[in-house]
Amino acid sequence: MNRTRIGLVVAGILALSLVGRAQSHSLIDAPLPADVEAAQPGDPSGGSMGVFPVQRVPEFSDETPRLKALDWSMLGASAALRVLDFTSTEKALTQPLYFHEAVLPKALVENKPGFAAFQAGTVVLNYEAYRLLVRHHMRSLARVSQYMYVGGMTFQVAHNYQLLGQVPAK
C-alpha cells in the first residue's frame, strides 16, 4: 500500500514538472505584441502592458584572476615551512644515532642537492597548483587546501624541531 502511494506522489511530481517545462518553453518562444516592440523604455504611450524585452548583456572579463595578499602570504608560509623542513632533516641526519628519515627514501635524503631540488620542486608544484585553482575561479578551494597544507607542515616541522631539541648534549 505504501508503494502505491509513493508511486502516485512521484508520478504527480513528474507530471507537474513536465507540464511546467512545456509551459515555460512556450512562453519563452512566444512573440511579443506589436505595440511593445515599438515602445521604448520610459515612453508612457508605448503600450498598455508596460513590458519591455530584456536584453541580457553577458558579463565577460578578459582579465584573469590574480593572487591577492592572503594568497601570497600562504604561499610564502608554505615555502618557509619547506625550508625549515629541509634544515631540520639535514640537522637530524648529522645525528644518525638518534634520528632516521621515515618517509622519504634514504638515497634522496642523503643526496643534499637532490633533496634540496625535491623541496624546491614541492614549493613550485604547490604554487602552480594554487595558481591554477585561482585562475579557474576556485579560490576558496585553493585557500582551504593551502590552510590544510600549511597546518600539516607546521605540525611536522614543529615536531621535528621538538625532537631535535630533546637530543642529549655530548
N, C-alpha and C positions, 0 to 999 in steps of 0.2 A: 504494500500500500504506500509506503514511503517513497518507493522508487517511482511510482506513477505520479505522485505529487511533485517530486523533484524534476521529473521529465516534463511535466506540464509547465513548471516555472521556467525551466531552461528553454523550452520551445517558445514560450511567450516572450522571453527576453530576446531570443534570436529574431523572432518575427518583428518586434519593435525596432530592433537595431537595423534590420534590413529595410523596413518602411522609412525609418529616419534617414538612412543613406539615400534612398531613392528620392525622397522629398528634397533633401538638401542639394542633391545633384541637379534636380530640375530647377531649383531656384537660382543656382549659380549660372546656369545656361540660359535663363530667361532673358528676353530682350528688354531693354529699357524703354519706357514710354517716350514718345516723340518730344513732349514738352520738357522732359527732364534733360534730354540730350542737348537741347538748345539753351537751357538755362545755365547761368554762371553762378558760382557761389556768391551769396550776398545779394543776388538780384531778387527783389520781392515779387516781381511779376513772372518769375520763371517757373511756374507750375504749382499745382496745389499740393503735391506730395511733399515737397521740401527734401527730396532725396537726391543726392548728387553722387555720381560714380566716384569711387575711391580708386586712386592710382597709387599702388604701393611702390615706394622707392626702395630698392634694395640697399641695405646698409653694408657697404663694402669699404674696407680699409686696406689699402695696399701696404700699410706699414706692419711689419711683423712685430709680435710682442717682444719686448726687451726685458732683460733681467733687471730687477729692482734691487734696492739696497738690502732688503732682507734676504733675497736670493743670494746676493754676493757674500753676505756675512755667513750664511750657512755653508756655502761652497768653500769659503776661507776656513771656517771651523773644521770642515771635513779634511781639507788639505793639511791643516796644522796637526790634526789628530793622526794623520798618516805619517807625518814627520816624527811625531812623538812615538808612534808605534815602531817606526824604524829604529830610532835611537834606543828605545827600551829593549828591543830584540837584540841589537848589537851589544848592548851592555850585558844582557843576560848570557850571550854567547861567550863572553870573556870569563865566565864562571861556570864551566860545564859540570862541576861537581854538584851544583845546586839547581841548575836550570837546563831544560832542553825544549826545543820547539815541538809543540804537539800538533800543530795544524798543517804547516807548510812542509814541503819536502826538505830534507836536510841539505841536499845539494844546492837548492835555491838559496836557503838561508845562509849557508857558509860562503857563498859567492857574493861578496859585498856589492860589486857593480850590478850584478844580476838582480839582487834583492832590492837595490835602490831603483833599478829600472822597473821592477814589479810594482813597487809602491807608487812610483810616478805614474805608471800605467793605470793603476786603480784611480788615482786622482783625475787623470784625463778622461777615463771612461765615465766616472761619476759626473764630471762637468758636462760631457757630451750628452749623457742620458737626461740630465736635468734640463739642459738647453732644448733638447728635442721635445720633451714634455711641455715646456713653456711655449715653444713655437707652435705646437698643436693644440694650444689653448687648454692645457691640463695643468695649470699652475698649482692648483690645490693638491693634486695627486703628487706632483713633484715635491711640494713642500712637506707633505705627510711622509713620503718615503725618505726625504732628507732628514726630517726630525728623527725617524727611527734609526737611520744610518748613523747620525751623529750621536744619538743616545747609546746605541750599542757599542760604537767605537770608544766613546768616553768611558763607559764601564770597563771595557777591555784594557784600555791604556792605564786607567787608574788602578786596576787590579795588577797590571804588570809592574807599575812603579811601586805599589804597596809591597809586592813580593820582593822587589829589588831592595827596598828599604829594610827588610827583615833579615837580610843576609848578615851573619855574624862577622865582625871585623877580624882581620888577621892578626 
